[in-house]
Amino acid sequence: MSFTESQEHRDLRAAVAALGKRYGRDYVTEVVREGRYPDELWAEAGALGYLGVNLPEEYGGGGRGITELAVVLEELGAAGCPLLMMVVSPAICGSVIARFGTEAQKRKWLPGIAAGTYRMAFGITEPEAGSNSHRITTTARREGDGWVLNGRKVFISGVDIADTTLIVGRTEDERTGKLKPCLFVVERETPGFLKTPIPMELAAPEKQFELVFDQVRLPADALVGDEDAGLLQLFAGLNPERVMTAAFALGMARHALARAVDYARTRTVWRDPIGAHQAVAHPLAESHVEIELARLMMLKAAHLYDAGDDMGAGEAANMAKFAAADAAVRAVDRAVHTLGGNGLASEYGLASLLTAVRVARIAPVSREMILNYVSHTTLGLPKSY
Ligand SMILES: Cc1cc2nc3c(=O)[nH]c(=O)nc-3n(C[C@H](O)[C@H](O)[C@H](O)COP(=O)(O)OP(=O)(O)OC[C@H]3O[C@@H](n4cnc5c(N)ncnc54)[C@H](O)[C@@H]3O)c2cc1C
């Protein structure tokens, strides 16, 4: 066990941080104002190999793991440029396809995902099922060689800028009539695939969509993985999702904290800079402690996932996501407060992070559902539902 970051990781951090700094918070604010996606940053990160660092080398990736992809997302966030689509496209979809896709599917999708020239969104949440994903009802029926998909999804990010969406549906078991979870790739322009943007109070480049699948016809190779593998292959994507959501939150937390510290060092309204007052300094110091603790758990979760320990990674990734989201929500709140009125001024770009970090508390799984998981799975307490 080593707590010293390798030279390779330090170099990756420094290089990504330099890229993020060249774009910076003002760039993202401008892009959001224009209602478009930070394509320039995404394309450059892809061309430099950062977006596919976790994917296998034989399919155009960097041959590293979620640990390195989390470094990339954290550093871009710390530079003020958090990219939510990294959680979805290379982390969830890329991981699932790399582990469970056929050879042809890997060749078809992974090189583009790795280079950033091809994006894949991910849809599991349904309006009626909510946090209880065992209740999803989006259903695929066999027809001829292919499938017909019917159902609804909600809050699915980036469907407009993604070439395809990986949909968690169910198949009807013809023998028993029971529903089994499985994964389908749906092309953006497939007839019957309807997308309606949901108005959100978020100043982020990714939009959320309600999706309707109305008799959507899919080819046989739209199915990723085994029809009978069920939850196992889903977890291959959900653990990276939690690790990456932690990185997403911690990047924003570090950005906010750095801005607050910078401000508190120089802003003087009495004799000394405001950072000399412990009422200002201590909350920032506490946030630093919380961020560091959450980062340690995130690195543990990423390490376990990359080592192939899916069960161990499941517990650690949930705890890391929980700790990171809470640390980030507090850090951004404290940072905004440290800047006084400027904390809410557009010029400083911090107020928009107030809602952005809250996403990490709700998605992909809420903090209450993580506490439920730890209560039941780790502590062995009885279930209330
Ligand atoms: C910005 C954003 C982006 C998103 N992007 C995606 C995406 O790309 N793909 C995707 O599939 N989904 C996405 N989601 C959906 C997200 O994963 C869900 O919102 C989340 O899982 C919670 O589900 P829900 O909104 O239906 O809340 P609900 O399940 O209705 O829960 C509401 C509240 O009740 C609490 N609660 C529910 N059950 C229990 C219980 N048993 N014990 C204690 N508390 C409970 C929850 O913790 C929560 O606070 C996104 C959401 C947001 C906000």
The ligand as a MOL file (V3000), in Angstrom:
LIG
                    3D

  0  0  0     0  0            999 V3000
M  V30 BEGIN CTAB
M  V30 COUNTS 53 58 0 0 0
M  V30 BEGIN ATOM
M  V30 1 C -28.4270 16.6810 -13.1200 0
M  V30 2 C -28.8460 15.2540 -13.1370 0
M  V30 3 C -28.3020 14.4170 -14.0760 0
M  V30 4 C -28.7190 13.0790 -14.1490 0
M  V30 5 N -28.2180 12.2840 -15.1490 0
M  V30 6 C -28.6630 11.0100 -15.2580 0
M  V30 7 C -28.2210 10.1830 -16.3460 0
M  V30 8 O -27.4240 10.6030 -17.1900 0
M  V30 9 N -28.7180 8.9290 -16.4440 0
M  V30 10 C -29.6080 8.4190 -15.5400 0
M  V30 11 O -30.0060 7.2780 -15.6790 0
M  V30 12 N -30.0530 9.1910 -14.5020 0
M  V30 13 C -29.6040 10.4670 -14.3430 0
M  V30 14 N -30.0480 11.2500 -13.3150 0
M  V30 15 C -31.0820 10.7200 -12.4090 0
M  V30 16 C -30.5770 10.4260 -10.9990 0
M  V30 17 O -29.7530 9.2930 -11.0020 0
M  V30 18 C -31.8300 10.2960 -10.1080 0
M  V30 19 O -32.3870 11.5840 -9.9880 0
M  V30 20 C -31.4990 9.6880 -8.7680 0
M  V30 21 O -31.1710 8.3320 -8.9040 0
M  V30 22 C -32.6850 9.8140 -7.7800 0
M  V30 23 O -33.8760 9.3390 -8.3350 0
M  V30 24 P -35.2040 10.2450 -8.2930 0
M  V30 25 O -34.8590 11.5950 -8.8190 0
M  V30 26 O -36.2950 9.5010 -8.9670 0
M  V30 27 O -35.5290 10.4200 -6.7540 0
M  V30 28 P -36.4760 9.5010 -5.8330 0
M  V30 29 O -36.1130 8.0710 -5.9850 0
M  V30 30 O -37.8810 9.8990 -6.0690 0
M  V30 31 O -36.0350 9.9760 -4.3810 0
M  V30 32 C -36.4370 11.2430 -3.8410 0
M  V30 33 C -35.8510 11.4020 -2.4470 0
M  V30 34 O -36.3270 10.3460 -1.6130 0
M  V30 35 C -35.2300 9.6750 -1.0250 0
M  V30 36 N -35.5390 8.2300 -0.8890 0
M  V30 37 C -36.1150 7.4170 -1.8280 0
M  V30 38 N -36.2130 6.1750 -1.3570 0
M  V30 39 C -35.6870 6.1650 -0.1000 0
M  V30 40 C -35.4980 5.1820 0.9210 0
M  V30 41 N -35.8300 3.9070 0.7250 0
M  V30 42 N -34.8940 5.5680 2.0730 0
M  V30 43 C -34.5360 6.8610 2.2880 0
M  V30 44 N -34.6860 7.8410 1.3620 0
M  V30 45 C -35.2540 7.5040 0.1900 0
M  V30 46 C -34.0510 9.8870 -1.9650 0
M  V30 47 O -32.8240 9.7900 -1.2740 0
M  V30 48 C -34.3240 11.3000 -2.4700 0
M  V30 49 O -33.7590 12.2330 -1.5800 0
M  V30 50 C -29.6530 12.5790 -13.2120 0
M  V30 51 C -30.1610 13.4320 -12.2240 0
M  V30 52 C -29.7760 14.7530 -12.1750 0
M  V30 53 C -30.3590 15.6540 -11.1340 0
M  V30 END ATOM
M  V30 BEGIN BOND
M  V30 1 1 1 2
M  V30 2 1 2 3
M  V30 3 2 2 52
M  V30 4 2 3 4
M  V30 5 1 4 5
M  V30 6 1 4 50
M  V30 7 2 5 6
M  V30 8 1 6 7
M  V30 9 1 6 13
M  V30 10 2 7 8
M  V30 11 1 7 9
M  V30 12 1 9 10
M  V30 13 2 10 11
M  V30 14 1 10 12
M  V30 15 2 12 13
M  V30 16 1 13 14
M  V30 17 1 14 15
M  V30 18 1 14 50
M  V30 19 1 15 16
M  V30 20 1 16 17
M  V30 21 1 16 18
M  V30 22 1 18 19
M  V30 23 1 18 20
M  V30 24 1 20 21
M  V30 25 1 20 22
M  V30 26 1 22 23
M  V30 27 1 23 24
M  V30 28 2 24 25
M  V30 29 1 24 26
M  V30 30 1 24 27
M  V30 31 1 27 28
M  V30 32 2 28 29
M  V30 33 1 28 30
M  V30 34 1 28 31
M  V30 35 1 31 32
M  V30 36 1 32 33
M  V30 37 1 33 34
M  V30 38 1 33 48
M  V30 39 1 34 35
M  V30 40 1 35 36
M  V30 41 1 35 46
M  V30 42 1 36 37
M  V30 43 1 36 45
M  V30 44 2 37 38
M  V30 45 1 38 39
M  V30 46 1 39 40
M  V30 47 2 39 45
M  V30 48 1 40 41
M  V30 49 2 40 42
M  V30 50 1 42 43
M  V30 51 2 43 44
M  V30 52 1 44 45
M  V30 53 1 46 47
M  V30 54 1 46 48
M  V30 55 1 48 49
M  V30 56 2 50 51
M  V30 57 1 51 52
M  V30 58 1 52 53
M  V30 END BOND
M  V30 END CTAB
M  END
